[in-house]
């Protein structure tokens, strides 16, 4: 264990892990504990900037996420959307980046910001660019329908966010229509 920590601290191993939770700046970002809903408690609802967002991670190199290409701008039942996302290593060390994909209904009235629906870990040599291919099945567009009281795909416009954390400053957006 000690040697592994030393390897990371001295740069012999380049870390690529991502946070599975959000670290809040202070308790004012959290609602009272009498309220048991998740609203305001996760990256999915948080309105203000956290100390460290869900999906955040450190590395000894730098990555640049390019503009994604989608294979379809409109999908119907049981069709997939495939994103091709260029990831460039602009630093001086080889590294691994985790590209994250979030989805949001454009006309969502529940206050939901976005939901993680896919990710891809890619190894990128220094100075190189690779494509992260991420498939979003039709079920990735399922959200809770309060009228039907179930998860289902609701036709309409959806926003697909992609980047290297859930922080809006780290994300780019594409819109698609689900029929």
C-alpha positions as CSV (number, residue, x, y, z in Angstrom):
1,X,0.0,0.0,0.0
2,X,2.7,2.5,0.9
3,X,4.7,1.9,-2.3
4,X,1.5,2.5,-4.3
5,X,0.9,5.8,-2.6
6,X,4.5,6.8,-3.1
7,X,4.3,5.9,-6.8
8,X,1.3,8.3,-7.2
9,X,2.8,11.1,-5.1
10,X,6.2,11.0,-7.0
11,X,4.5,10.8,-10.4
12,X,5.6,7.3,-11.3
13,X,1.9,6.4,-11.7
14,X,-0.6,8.8,-13.1
15,X,-4.0,8.7,-11.2
16,X,-7.2,8.7,-13.2
17,X,-9.9,8.0,-10.6
18,X,-13.0,10.2,-10.4
19,X,-15.1,11.2,-7.3
20,X,-18.3,9.2,-6.9
21,X,-19.9,11.9,-4.7
22,X,-20.1,15.7,-4.6
23,X,-18.1,17.6,-2.0
24,X,-20.1,20.7,-0.9
25,X,-18.4,24.0,0.0
26,X,-20.4,24.3,3.2
27,X,-23.7,23.3,4.9
28,X,-25.6,26.1,3.3
29,X,-25.6,24.2,0.1
30,X,-27.7,21.4,1.7
31,X,-31.4,21.5,2.5
32,X,-32.6,20.7,6.0
33,X,-32.6,17.0,7.1
34,X,-36.4,17.1,7.7
35,X,-36.7,16.9,3.9
36,X,-35.9,13.3,2.8
37,X,-35.9,13.9,-0.9
38,X,-32.7,14.0,-2.9
39,X,-33.4,17.5,-4.2
40,X,-30.4,19.7,-3.5
41,X,-28.3,16.7,-2.2
42,X,-26.6,15.4,-5.4
43,X,-25.0,16.8,-8.6
44,X,-28.4,16.0,-10.2
45,X,-30.1,18.9,-8.4
46,X,-27.3,21.2,-7.0
47,X,-27.7,24.8,-8.3
48,X,-24.5,26.4,-6.8
49,X,-20.9,25.4,-7.5
50,X,-19.6,22.7,-5.1
51,X,-16.1,22.5,-3.7
52,X,-15.5,19.3,-5.8
53,X,-18.2,18.1,-8.2
54,X,-19.3,14.5,-8.9
55,X,-16.9,13.0,-11.4
56,X,-14.0,15.3,-10.6
57,X,-10.5,13.8,-10.7
58,X,-6.8,14.8,-10.7
59,X,-4.0,13.8,-13.1
60,X,-0.4,14.7,-13.8
61,X,-1.3,15.6,-17.3
62,X,-4.0,17.7,-19.0
63,X,-6.8,16.6,-21.3
64,X,-8.9,18.6,-23.7
65,X,-12.3,17.3,-24.7
66,X,-13.2,18.1,-28.3
67,X,-16.6,18.5,-30.0
68,X,-18.6,15.3,-30.2
69,X,-20.1,13.9,-33.3
70,X,-23.4,12.0,-33.0
71,X,-24.6,9.3,-35.4
72,X,-28.2,10.6,-35.2
73,X,-30.0,13.8,-34.2
74,X,-33.3,11.9,-33.9
75,X,-34.1,8.5,-32.4
76,X,-37.1,6.3,-32.2
77,X,-37.9,3.3,-29.9
78,X,-35.0,0.9,-29.5
79,X,-32.5,3.0,-31.5
80,X,-29.2,4.0,-30.0
81,X,-27.3,7.3,-30.1
82,X,-23.5,6.9,-30.5
83,X,-21.2,9.7,-29.5
84,X,-17.7,10.0,-30.9
85,X,-15.8,12.3,-28.5
86,X,-12.2,13.3,-29.3
87,X,-9.9,13.4,-26.2
88,X,-6.5,15.0,-26.5
89,X,-3.7,14.7,-24.0
90,X,-2.1,18.2,-24.0
91,X,0.2,17.5,-21.1
92,X,3.7,15.9,-20.8
93,X,2.8,12.5,-19.5
94,X,0.7,9.6,-20.8
95,X,-2.6,9.4,-19.0
96,X,-6.1,8.0,-18.7
97,X,-9.2,10.1,-18.8
98,X,-12.8,9.2,-18.0
99,X,-15.3,10.9,-20.4
100,X,-18.7,11.2,-18.8
101,X,-22.1,11.6,-20.6
102,X,-25.1,13.1,-18.8
103,X,-28.7,13.5,-20.2
104,X,-31.4,16.0,-19.4
105,X,-35.0,16.5,-20.7
106,X,-35.0,20.0,-22.2
107,X,-38.5,20.8,-20.7
108,X,-37.9,19.1,-17.3
109,X,-40.0,20.8,-14.6
110,X,-38.7,18.7,-11.7
111,X,-35.5,20.7,-11.2
112,X,-33.3,17.8,-12.4
113,X,-30.1,19.2,-13.8
114,X,-28.7,16.1,-15.5
115,X,-28.2,12.4,-14.9
116,X,-25.1,10.3,-15.6
117,X,-26.0,7.9,-18.4
118,X,-22.6,6.7,-19.8
119,X,-18.9,7.0,-19.5
120,X,-15.7,5.7,-21.2
121,X,-12.2,5.3,-19.8
122,X,-9.6,6.1,-22.5
123,X,-5.8,5.9,-22.4
124,X,-4.2,8.8,-24.2
125,X,-0.4,9.1,-24.9
126,X,1.1,12.5,-24.4
127,X,0.5,14.7,-27.5
128,X,-2.0,12.3,-29.0
129,X,-5.8,12.3,-29.5
130,X,-8.1,9.3,-29.3
131,X,-11.9,9.0,-29.7
132,X,-14.1,7.9,-26.9
133,X,-17.1,6.0,-28.3
134,X,-20.1,6.0,-26.1
135,X,-23.4,4.4,-26.9
136,X,-26.6,5.7,-25.3
137,X,-29.4,3.2,-25.7
138,X,-33.0,4.3,-26.0
139,X,-33.4,3.5,-22.3
140,X,-30.9,6.3,-21.4
141,X,-33.7,8.7,-22.1
142,X,-36.0,7.2,-19.5
143,X,-37.1,9.6,-16.7
144,X,-39.8,9.5,-14.1
145,X,-43.2,10.3,-15.5
146,X,-45.3,11.7,-12.6
147,X,-48.6,11.1,-14.4
148,X,-47.8,7.5,-15.2
149,X,-45.9,7.0,-11.9
150,X,-43.1,5.1,-13.7
151,X,-39.9,5.5,-15.6
152,X,-40.5,5.9,-19.3
153,X,-39.1,7.6,-22.4
154,X,-41.0,10.8,-22.9
155,X,-40.8,12.1,-26.5
156,X,-39.2,15.5,-26.9
157,X,-35.9,17.4,-27.0
158,X,-33.1,16.2,-24.8
159,X,-29.7,17.7,-24.0
160,X,-26.7,15.5,-23.9
161,X,-23.8,16.8,-21.8
162,X,-20.3,15.4,-22.1
163,X,-17.0,16.2,-20.5
164,X,-14.7,15.1,-17.6
165,X,-16.9,16.0,-14.6
166,X,-20.4,17.0,-13.7
167,X,-19.4,20.7,-13.3
168,X,-21.2,22.7,-16.0
169,X,-17.8,24.5,-16.8
170,X,-16.4,21.1,-17.8
171,X,-19.3,20.1,-20.1
172,X,-20.2,20.6,-23.7
173,X,-23.8,20.1,-25.0
174,X,-25.5,18.4,-28.0
175,X,-29.3,18.4,-28.5
176,X,-31.3,15.5,-29.9
177,X,-34.9,14.7,-30.4
178,X,-36.5,11.5,-29.1
179,X,-39.6,10.4,-30.9
